[in-house]
C-alpha cells in the first residue's frame, strides 16, 4: 500500500443541523470507519490518510478542497 504522508486536507462546513461526515477505508474492501455529526455552523478539517481513501457527506454542507468548493444536499 502506498504511504500517504502528505494527504490532501478538506474542510466541511455544516449548513444545517445533523450533517454526517463518514470516512471510508482504503484496501480491497471499502468500509465505513469513522463518522462525525455536525450541527449548523460547525466545521471539521480532515485529511486523507493511509486509512481514509474517501469521504461521504450526508446533509447540507459546504465542502472546500484545493480543487474548489461544492455544496452537498442542496
SERO-4910 file (N, C-alpha, C, O; in steps of 0.05 Angstrom, whole numbers):
BEGIN
 pado doro    nc1    nc2    nc3   cac1   cac2   cac3    cc1    cc2    cc3    oc1    oc2    oc3
  Unk    A     17    -24      0      0      0      0     18     25      0     39     26     13
  Unk    A      9     45    -14     24     70    -16     23     85     10      2     86     24
  Unk    A     45     98     18     46    114     42     36    142     36     48    156     19
  Unk    A     15    150     50      3    176     45     12    195     68     -4    200     86
  Unk    A     36    206     66     46    223     87     36    251     85     32    264    105
  Unk    A     31    261     61     21    288     57     -6    287     44    -10    300     23
  Unk    A    -26    273     56    -53    271     45    -66    298     43    -61    316     60
  Unk    A    -83    302     23    -97    327     20   -116    332     43   -129    314     53
  Unk    A   -118    357     51   -137    366     71   -163    375     57   -162    383     34
  Unk    A   -185    374     72   -210    385     62   -226    396     86   -221    387    109
  Unk    A   -244    414     80   -260    426    101   -289    421     95   -298    423     72
  Unk    A   -304    414    116   -333    410    114   -346    429    134   -341    428    158
  Unk    A   -363    447    123   -378    466    140   -408    459    138   -419    459    116
  Unk    A   -420    452    161   -448    445    161   -466    469    156   -463    490    170
  Unk    A   -484    467    137   -503    488    131   -530    483    143   -549    499    141
  Unk    A   -533    460    157   -557    452    170   -549    434    194   -526    426    196
  Unk    A   -568    428    211   -563    411    234   -562    381    225   -577    374    207
  Unk    A   -545    365    237   -544    337    233   -529    328    208   -535    306    198
  Unk    A   -510    344    198   -494    335    175   -475    313    184   -462    315    205
  Unk    A   -473    292    169   -455    270    175   -432    269    156   -435    272    132
  Unk    A   -408    266    168   -383    263    152   -373    235    158   -367    228    181
  Unk    A   -372    218    137   -366    190    141   -340    183    126   -339    186    102
  Unk    A   -320    173    141   -295    164    129   -297    136    119   -308    119    132
  Unk    A   -286    131     95   -286    104     83   -257     94     80   -239    109     74
  Unk    A   -253     69     86   -227     57     86   -215     52     59   -229     51     39
  Unk    A   -188     49     59   -174     40     35   -173     10     35   -180     -3     55
  Unk    A   -164     -1     13   -160    -30     12   -179    -45     -5   -195    -33    -20
  Unk    A   -178    -71     -3   -194    -89    -20   -224    -85    -15   -240    -85    -34
  Unk    A   -232    -83     11   -260    -79     18   -263    -52     30   -252    -45     51
  Unk    A   -279    -34     17   -284     -8     27   -305     -9     49   -327    -21     44
  Unk    A   -299      2     72   -318      2     95   -318     29    108   -300     45    106
  Unk    A   -340     34    123   -342     58    139   -323     54    163   -323     32    175
  Unk    A   -307     74    170   -290     71    194   -293     93    214   -283     91    236
  Unk    A   -305    116    206   -308    138    225   -331    156    216   -334    161    193
  Unk    A   -347    165    235   -369    183    229   -369    206    249   -365    203    273
  Unk    A   -372    230    238   -375    254    255   -402    267    248   -411    266    225
  Unk    A   -416    278    268   -441    291    263   -437    321    270   -428    328    291
  Unk    A   -444    338    251   -440    367    254   -467    381    255   -486    374    241
  Unk    A   -468    401    272   -492    419    273   -486    444    257   -463    450    250
  Unk    A   -507    458    250   -505    482    233   -483    501    243   -482    508    266
  Unk    A   -465    508    224   -443    526    231   -418    513    240   -397    525    240
  Unk    A   -419    487    247   -395    473    255   -378    466    231   -388    462    209
  Unk    A   -352    465    236   -332    460    215   -314    437    224   -306    436    247
  Unk    A   -307    420    205   -287    399    210   -266    402    189   -272    405    165
  Unk    A   -241    400    197   -218    400    178   -207    371    180   -199    362    201
  Unk    A   -206    358    157   -197    330    157   -176    325    135   -171    343    119
  Unk    A   -164    301    135   -143    295    117   -146    266    107   -153    248    122
  Unk    A   -141    262     81   -139    235     71   -113    222     81    -93    235     82
  Unk    A   -115    197     89    -92    183    102    -88    155     91   -101    148     71
  Unk    A    -70    140    103    -66    112     96    -92     96    100    -96     76     87
  Unk    A   -109    105    119   -133     90    125   -158    101    112   -177     87    107
  Unk    A   -158    127    105   -181    140     93   -177    147     64   -159    162     57
  Unk    A   -193    134     46   -190    139     18   -213    156      6   -210    167    -16
  Unk    A   -235    157     21   -258    172     11   -275    182     35   -272    172     57
  Unk    A   -292    202     29   -309    212     50   -337    216     38   -340    225     15
  Unk    A   -357    208     53   -385    211     45   -397    233     63   -394    232     87
  Unk    A   -412    251     50   -425    273     65   -455    269     63   -465    267     40
  Unk    A   -469    268     85   -498    267     85   -509    293     97   -501    301    120
  Unk    A   -526    307     83   -537    331     92   -527    355     77   -510    353     59
  Unk    A   -536    379     85   -529    403     71   -503    415     83   -502    422    106
  Unk    A   -482    416     66   -456    424     75   -441    437     52   -446    432     29
  Unk    A   -421    453     60   -402    465     40   -376    449     44   -366    447     66
  Unk    A   -366    438     22   -341    423     23   -320    440      8   -325    448    -15
  Unk    A   -297    445     21   -276    461      9   -251    444      6   -241    433     26
  Unk    A   -240    442    -18   -215    428    -23   -196    446    -39   -204    468    -46
  Unk    A   -173    436    -45   -154    451    -62   -165    454    -90   -155    470   -106
  Unk    A   -184    437    -97   -196    438   -124   -220    457   -126   -229    462   -148
  Unk    A   -229    468   -103   -251    486   -103   -272    480    -82   -267    465    -64
  Unk    A   -296    492    -85   -318    488    -67   -341    474    -80   -346    477   -104
  Unk    A   -356    459    -64   -380    446    -74   -400    445    -50   -392    444    -27
  Unk    A   -426    445    -57   -446    443    -36   -461    417    -39   -469    409    -61
  Unk    A   -465    403    -16   -480    378    -17   -508    383     -6   -513    402      8
  Unk    A   -526    365    -12   -552    365      0   -569    389     -6   -586    397     10
  Unk    A   -565    402    -29   -580    426    -35   -609    422    -42   -623    441    -47
***
